[in-house]
Structure formats: C-alpha cells, structure tokens
C-alpha cells in the first residue's frame, strides 16, 4: 500500500500517543509547592504536570510512574571514593549501549539500595577479608543486617581496596526502577494535567544523611518549566464505585490524601449524589493540614459530606485517624450497612493495620457480632470490592 502524507502523519500521531512505561512522556512541571507550613517537621510537595500533547489520561485511583535521577552529590561521592573518571564509558545493558560513567550512575543504575546478591558478587572484586567473611553462608543473618539501609557508597567505602573496574562494579547493579505515586487529581476536573502529593523522604542511618531518590529530586531539583519522564499505571483494585449514588468513606492521613483528592474532585464535577466522608490526619493542624482550604471548600459546597481530622501532636495524648473512626463507630457502620464503600490509603506498616483493626472493632460492636464474624463481614466487603486499600 502506498504511504501517503496522511498515512505518515497518522502513524506519527499514533507513535506520539503511545506513551508508556517503555516510552515515557516528558511532562512539563507547571507547579511545585510545599504544602507544609514553615515550622513543620515535614515537606510535602504538591506537583502539577502537563500531559498536553501526550494522549495520556487516567481515572481516580490510577498511579503516575516517574523515572527519577539519583542525587548528584551521592554520585559525586562514589566517583571520588573510587577515583573514577566521570567520562569513562560503561556498558549499561545487554544490547551493549554505553553511557559516560557519571550519567550511568545518575540515570540508569540503582545506587541507593544493596542486596545480598550484590555483596556476594562484589566479594570476588576485592581482597577484603571482612566482606568475604560477611558473604559466607553461615553469616547470612549478619549480611542481611548489613544491607538494610546501606547503599553503594557504603559498600565501596567499607570493603576496599577494590580490584574491579568501574565496568565490573556497575554490572553488579540493578536498573533504577520508576517510582509510582497515587494521582492526586481528577482528569475531568483538570484536563491535560496530573497532580501529585509527594512527601520528601530524608533520614539518617549508619552515620550518614539519606534521601529518597525520587521524592527529594522532586523537592530539591525539580523546578517549574523542567520536564520529567512519566507514564500512567492503571490501578484496577482501587477505584470509585460505578454509581455516583453510592456512599464512600475514605481514610488517608498524610500523603494518603492523594487519591482521595482525586475521588472528591471527580465526584464534585459529576455532582454525585452519594455521600462522602474523609478521615485525614497528620502531626499539627497549623502546619500539616494538607489541602485544608480546598477540602473545607468541598464541605461548604456539599461535594464532601463529612471531614474528620486527627492531628497527633496537637494533644497530650496522640490521636490518630483510627481513634476518630472509633468515635464515629455507629455512623460508619450505618454507611456500610447501606452499601457504602470503605477506602484506605497510606502507610501499611502501622496506619493501615490500625485502621483495619478499628474497622473490625466497629463492625463487631455495632453489629453485635463476634470478632470472627466481624472479620468475615470485612472479607465479604473485600470480595464485593467495597473495602479497598492502596498501601505502601
């Protein structure tokens, strides 16, 4: 078939639209602000990105994948530690693609996490007896303890001198994976845009300050007008009910608010008749009430039926979202009995477990049933898609 100009134009259009994990879209930063007050212990970034010309869209509950870059200070420290030339070409994949070493460490390799396998393979590249002992089969528990919270710089610093070349050492490393974030906007409310709510991760471990790869890039090195490679990741297990008449209860402390901002915006545009109830918590109301004016505006206009907050550091006894749930035990149970959906987003280690336990207690108490039957009730909600969790 003869390829006309129209055919070629249509093909180019399709190629442009086919953005995905393997072909990310360079999204322009429209806004990047700190949602926390100046005296807060936290830094939570609200980031707005343009999806114009990408052909990408999403629904509430979906995630945005970001391909981040490593901290340039950490990369510089690795080069200095090993006395490596930043311009040395290294092969980065099976196809034989090469990049200058500094660029490879910045954009391609995971340098902030270690694995047992990396240490075991690294042991042949050094005469260091301490590392050889650490990777011995009988010391597996000690090896596991070492890799926890340490990175490539720790490994290179602790177990030299190294015989391996830069190529041999980077070959041990895994590819830098994308980071997934719950989308904090509704596409129908913000056509051509996607919003994120990202908490900057900073902590000290093993005598050094550490930074979350993507979260701190977004906080410190992503300016308005910059672009960043992104893709949409569908989330089929965390979404709004098909009917706008169904009631929803949302529990999202901290950055767990993100998908629920999307839910509320979507329902506001649709003028959904179903009731909505948000439980939000953080440390201090004065500095950590994310999207305060916006949420209170939704309450005022009726798009958000109820807003319950818990600020743990504002009272002598710490109050969390699960405590607020228990205070509203009777009404939560009534919403569930009338077919309501229950959602949780946020920290899986503590918060999600505590919310789960509080929900079982509510069902047990208000339903006047045994603990076992309450757990069975909750399992039924899960099977019906009426109890959904997006935890990390």
C-alpha positions as CSV (number, residue, x, y, z in Angstrom):
1,X,0.0,0.0,0.0
2,X,1.3,3.4,-1.0
3,X,2.2,5.6,2.0
4,X,0.5,8.9,1.6
5,X,1.4,12.1,3.6
6,X,-1.8,11.5,5.5
7,X,-0.8,7.9,6.4
8,X,2.6,9.1,7.6
9,X,1.0,11.9,9.6
10,X,-1.4,9.4,11.2
11,X,1.4,7.0,12.1
12,X,3.5,9.8,13.7
13,X,0.4,10.8,15.7
14,X,-0.1,7.2,16.9
15,X,3.6,6.9,17.9
16,X,3.4,10.2,19.8
17,X,0.3,8.9,21.7
18,X,1.8,5.5,22.5
19,X,3.5,6.7,25.7
20,X,4.0,4.0,28.3
21,X,6.5,2.6,30.8
22,X,8.8,1.7,28.0
23,X,8.3,5.0,26.2
24,X,7.7,7.6,29.0
25,X,6.3,11.1,28.3
26,X,8.4,14.2,29.2
27,X,5.9,16.0,31.3
28,X,6.4,19.7,32.0
29,X,6.3,21.0,35.6
30,X,3.6,23.6,35.9
31,X,3.7,24.0,39.7
32,X,5.8,22.6,42.6
33,X,5.0,23.9,46.0
34,X,5.5,22.9,49.6
35,X,2.1,22.2,51.3
36,X,3.5,22.3,54.8
37,X,3.9,25.4,57.0
38,X,7.4,26.8,57.8
39,X,7.6,25.2,61.2
40,X,6.6,21.7,60.1
41,X,8.8,18.6,60.5
42,X,7.7,17.5,57.1
43,X,8.0,18.7,53.5
44,X,5.1,17.6,51.2
45,X,5.2,18.7,47.6
46,X,2.2,19.4,45.5
47,X,3.3,19.0,41.9
48,X,1.3,19.8,38.8
49,X,2.5,18.3,35.5
50,X,1.2,19.0,32.0
51,X,0.1,16.0,29.9
52,X,-0.8,18.2,26.9
53,X,0.0,16.5,23.5
54,X,0.7,13.2,25.3
55,X,-2.6,11.5,24.6
56,X,-2.4,10.2,28.2
57,X,-5.4,10.1,30.5
58,X,-6.3,8.4,33.8
59,X,-9.1,7.7,36.2
60,X,-9.2,8.2,40.0
61,X,-7.2,5.6,41.7
62,X,-4.6,5.3,39.0
63,X,-0.8,6.0,39.6
64,X,1.8,8.0,37.9
65,X,5.2,6.4,37.3
66,X,8.2,8.7,37.4
67,X,11.7,7.7,36.2
68,X,13.9,9.6,38.7
69,X,17.6,10.5,38.7
70,X,20.0,9.8,41.6
71,X,21.3,12.5,43.9
72,X,24.2,14.2,42.1
73,X,26.0,14.6,45.5
74,X,25.8,10.8,46.0
75,X,27.1,10.1,42.5
76,X,30.0,12.6,43.0
77,X,30.9,10.9,46.3
78,X,31.0,7.5,44.6
79,X,33.3,8.8,41.9
80,X,35.5,10.4,44.5
81,X,35.6,7.3,46.7
82,X,36.8,5.2,43.8
83,X,38.9,7.9,42.0
84,X,36.9,7.1,38.8
85,X,36.8,9.3,35.7
86,X,33.2,10.6,35.2
87,X,33.6,10.3,31.4
88,X,34.7,6.6,31.4
89,X,32.2,4.8,29.0
90,X,30.4,1.9,30.6
91,X,28.0,-0.7,29.0
92,X,24.6,-0.4,30.7
93,X,22.6,-3.2,29.0
94,X,22.7,-6.5,27.1
95,X,22.4,-4.6,23.8
96,X,25.8,-3.0,24.5
97,X,24.5,0.6,25.0
98,X,27.2,2.7,26.6
99,X,27.0,5.9,28.7
100,X,29.6,8.0,30.4
101,X,30.0,6.6,34.0
102,X,28.6,9.7,35.7
103,X,25.5,9.7,33.5
104,X,25.0,5.9,34.0
105,X,25.2,6.2,37.8
106,X,22.8,9.2,37.7
107,X,20.1,7.9,35.4
108,X,20.4,4.2,34.9
109,X,21.6,2.3,37.9
110,X,20.0,1.8,41.4
111,X,22.7,3.0,43.8
112,X,20.8,3.6,47.0
113,X,19.9,0.0,47.7
114,X,22.0,-3.1,48.3
115,X,21.1,-6.7,48.1
116,X,22.7,-9.9,49.3
117,X,23.4,-10.9,45.7
118,X,25.3,-7.6,45.0
119,X,27.6,-8.2,48.0
120,X,28.1,-11.8,47.2
121,X,29.2,-10.9,43.6
122,X,31.2,-7.9,44.8
123,X,33.3,-10.2,47.1
124,X,35.3,-11.5,44.1
125,X,36.3,-8.0,43.1
126,X,38.2,-7.2,46.4
127,X,40.8,-8.9,48.7
128,X,38.9,-7.5,51.7
129,X,38.6,-10.4,54.1
130,X,35.7,-8.7,56.1
131,X,33.5,-8.8,53.0
132,X,34.5,-12.4,52.2
133,X,33.5,-13.4,55.7
134,X,30.3,-11.5,55.6
135,X,29.0,-13.3,52.4
136,X,29.9,-16.8,53.8
137,X,26.8,-19.0,54.1
138,X,26.9,-19.2,57.9
139,X,26.7,-15.3,58.2
140,X,23.5,-14.8,56.2
141,X,21.8,-13.0,59.1
142,X,24.7,-10.6,59.5
143,X,24.7,-10.0,55.7
144,X,21.0,-9.2,55.8
145,X,21.5,-6.8,58.6
146,X,24.4,-5.0,56.7
147,X,22.4,-4.4,53.5
148,X,19.5,-2.9,55.4
149,X,19.6,0.9,55.0
150,X,23.0,1.0,53.2
151,X,23.9,1.9,49.7
152,X,26.6,1.6,47.0
153,X,28.8,4.2,48.6
154,X,28.8,2.3,51.9
155,X,29.8,-0.9,50.2
156,X,32.7,0.8,48.3
157,X,33.9,2.7,51.3
158,X,33.7,-0.3,53.8
159,X,35.3,-3.1,51.8
160,X,38.1,-1.7,49.7
161,X,40.7,-1.7,48.2
162,X,38.9,-2.8,45.0
163,X,40.4,-4.8,42.1
164,X,37.3,-4.4,40.0
165,X,37.0,-1.9,37.2
166,X,34.1,0.6,37.1
167,X,32.5,-1.6,34.4
168,X,32.7,-4.7,36.6
169,X,31.2,-2.9,39.6
170,X,28.3,-1.2,37.8
171,X,27.5,-4.6,36.1
172,X,26.5,-5.8,39.6
173,X,23.9,-3.1,40.0
174,X,20.2,-3.3,39.2
175,X,18.4,-0.9,36.8
176,X,17.0,2.2,38.5
177,X,13.2,1.5,38.7
178,X,10.5,4.0,38.3
179,X,8.6,5.2,41.4
180,X,4.8,5.0,41.5
181,X,2.7,7.7,43.1
182,X,-1.1,7.8,43.6
183,X,-2.5,10.5,41.3
184,X,-4.0,13.4,43.3
185,X,-6.2,14.9,40.7
186,X,-9.3,14.1,38.6
187,X,-8.7,14.3,34.8
188,X,-12.2,15.6,34.2
189,X,-11.6,18.4,36.7
190,X,-8.0,19.1,35.4
191,X,-7.9,18.1,31.7
192,X,-4.4,17.9,30.3
193,X,-2.9,17.8,33.8
194,X,-1.8,15.3,36.5
195,X,-1.2,16.3,40.1
196,X,0.9,14.5,42.8
197,X,1.3,14.8,46.6
198,X,4.8,13.6,47.4
199,X,6.4,13.6,50.9
200,X,10.2,14.2,50.8
201,X,12.0,11.3,52.5
202,X,15.1,12.3,54.5
203,X,16.6,10.4,57.4
204,X,19.9,9.5,59.0
205,X,21.2,5.9,59.0
206,X,24.6,4.4,59.6
207,X,26.2,7.8,60.3
208,X,25.1,9.4,57.0
209,X,22.2,11.5,55.9
210,X,20.0,9.6,53.3
211,X,17.5,10.9,50.8
212,X,14.6,9.3,48.9
213,X,15.7,9.1,45.3
214,X,12.5,10.5,43.6
215,X,10.9,12.4,46.5
216,X,14.0,14.5,47.2
217,X,14.6,15.1,43.5
218,X,11.1,16.5,43.3
219,X,11.6,18.6,46.4
220,X,15.1,19.9,45.6
221,X,15.8,19.6,41.9
222,X,12.5,19.9,40.0
223,X,11.7,23.4,39.0
224,X,8.7,24.9,37.2
225,X,9.4,24.6,33.5
226,X,11.5,21.4,33.9
227,X,10.4,18.1,32.3
228,X,10.4,14.7,33.9
229,X,9.7,11.3,32.3
230,X,6.3,9.8,33.3
231,X,3.8,7.2,32.5
232,X,0.3,6.2,33.7
233,X,0.0,3.0,35.7
234,X,-3.6,1.7,35.9
235,X,-4.8,0.5,39.3
236,X,-7.7,-1.8,38.8
237,X,-8.0,-2.6,42.5
238,X,-8.5,0.9,43.8
239,X,-11.3,2.9,42.2
240,X,-14.6,4.7,42.7
241,X,-17.9,2.8,42.7
242,X,-19.5,2.8,39.2
243,X,-22.6,4.6,40.6
244,X,-22.2,8.1,41.9
245,X,-25.1,7.4,44.3
246,X,-23.0,5.1,46.5
247,X,-21.6,6.4,49.8
248,X,-17.8,6.4,50.2
249,X,-15.7,6.6,53.4
250,X,-12.0,7.5,52.8
251,X,-9.2,7.2,55.3
252,X,-6.0,8.9,54.1
253,X,-3.6,10.5,56.6
254,X,-0.5,12.4,55.3
255,X,0.2,11.8,51.6
256,X,-2.5,9.1,51.7
257,X,-4.8,12.0,50.9
258,X,-3.6,11.9,47.3
259,X,-6.1,9.5,45.6
260,X,-9.0,10.9,47.7
261,X,-8.4,14.4,46.4
262,X,-8.9,12.8,43.0
263,X,-12.1,11.0,44.2
264,X,-13.6,14.2,45.6
265,X,-12.7,16.3,42.5
266,X,-14.2,13.6,40.2
267,X,-17.5,13.4,42.2
268,X,-17.7,17.2,42.5
269,X,-17.6,17.6,38.7
270,X,-20.2,14.8,38.3
271,X,-22.4,16.3,41.1
272,X,-22.6,12.8,42.5
273,X,-25.5,12.2,44.9
274,X,-23.7,9.7,47.1
275,X,-22.3,10.9,50.4
276,X,-18.6,11.1,51.0
277,X,-16.6,11.1,54.3
278,X,-12.9,11.8,54.6
279,X,-10.7,11.0,57.6
280,X,-7.4,12.9,57.4
281,X,-4.6,13.1,59.9
282,X,-1.1,14.4,60.3
283,X,1.1,15.9,63.1
284,X,-0.1,19.5,63.5
285,X,-3.2,21.3,62.2
286,X,-1.4,24.6,61.8
287,X,1.4,23.3,59.6
288,X,0.3,19.9,58.3
289,X,-3.3,20.1,57.2
290,X,-2.7,19.3,53.5
291,X,-5.2,20.9,51.1
292,X,-7.1,22.5,54.1
293,X,-8.8,25.3,52.3
294,X,-9.7,23.1,49.3
295,X,-11.2,20.4,51.5
296,X,-13.1,22.8,53.6
297,X,-14.4,24.4,50.4
298,X,-15.7,21.0,49.2
299,X,-17.5,20.6,52.6
300,X,-19.1,24.0,52.2
301,X,-20.4,23.3,48.7
302,X,-21.5,19.8,49.7
303,X,-19.2,17.8,47.5
304,X,-17.6,16.4,50.7
305,X,-20.3,15.4,53.2
306,X,-18.1,15.0,56.3
307,X,-14.4,15.8,57.1
308,X,-12.9,14.3,60.2
309,X,-9.3,15.2,61.2
310,X,-6.8,13.9,63.7
311,X,-3.6,15.8,64.5
312,X,-1.5,13.6,66.6
313,X,1.0,16.2,68.1
314,X,-1.7,18.8,69.0
315,X,-2.9,16.9,72.0
316,X,-1.2,15.5,75.1
317,X,-2.4,12.0,74.1
318,X,-1.8,11.2,70.5
319,X,-4.9,11.0,68.4
320,X,-4.9,9.2,65.0
321,X,-7.4,8.5,62.3
322,X,-8.4,5.1,63.8
323,X,-9.4,6.9,67.0
324,X,-11.6,9.2,65.1
325,X,-13.1,6.2,63.3
326,X,-14.0,4.6,66.7
327,X,-15.6,7.9,67.9
328,X,-17.8,7.7,64.8
329,X,-18.4,4.0,65.1
330,X,-22.2,3.9,64.8
331,X,-22.4,6.1,61.7
332,X,-19.6,4.3,59.9
333,X,-21.4,1.0,60.4
334,X,-24.7,2.6,59.2
335,X,-22.9,3.8,56.0
336,X,-21.5,0.3,55.4
337,X,-24.9,-1.4,56.0
338,X,-26.4,0.9,53.4
339,X,-23.9,-0.3,50.8
340,X,-21.1,2.2,51.4
341,X,-17.5,1.7,50.2
342,X,-14.5,1.9,52.6
343,X,-11.1,3.1,51.3
344,X,-7.7,3.3,53.0
345,X,-4.5,4.8,51.5
346,X,-1.1,5.3,53.2
347,X,1.4,3.6,55.4
348,X,0.9,-0.2,55.5
349,X,3.3,-0.9,58.4
350,X,1.3,0.9,61.1
351,X,-1.7,3.0,59.9
352,X,-3.4,0.5,57.6
353,X,-3.1,-2.2,60.2
354,X,-4.6,0.0,62.9
355,X,-7.4,1.2,60.6
356,X,-8.2,-2.4,59.7
357,X,-8.4,-3.4,63.4
358,X,-10.5,-0.4,64.2
359,X,-12.9,-1.3,61.4
360,X,-13.3,-4.9,62.7
361,X,-14.0,-3.5,66.2
362,X,-16.7,-1.1,64.7
363,X,-18.4,-4.0,62.9
364,X,-18.1,-6.3,65.9
365,X,-19.5,-3.6,68.3
366,X,-22.2,-2.0,66.2
367,X,-23.3,-5.3,64.6
368,X,-23.3,-7.1,68.0
369,X,-21.5,-10.0,66.4
370,X,-18.3,-12.0,67.3
371,X,-14.8,-10.9,66.3
372,X,-14.7,-13.8,63.9
373,X,-18.0,-12.8,62.3
374,X,-16.8,-9.2,62.0
375,X,-13.7,-10.4,60.2
376,X,-15.9,-12.5,57.9
377,X,-18.1,-9.4,57.3
378,X,-15.0,-7.4,56.3
379,X,-13.8,-10.2,54.0
380,X,-17.2,-10.1,52.3
381,X,-16.8,-6.3,51.7
382,X,-13.4,-7.1,50.1
383,X,-14.9,-9.7,47.8
384,X,-17.6,-7.2,46.8
385,X,-14.9,-4.5,46.1
386,X,-16.3,-2.4,48.9
387,X,-13.2,-2.5,51.1
388,X,-10.2,-1.2,49.1
389,X,-6.6,-0.4,50.2
390,X,-3.8,1.3,48.5
391,X,-0.9,0.9,51.0
392,X,2.8,1.3,50.7
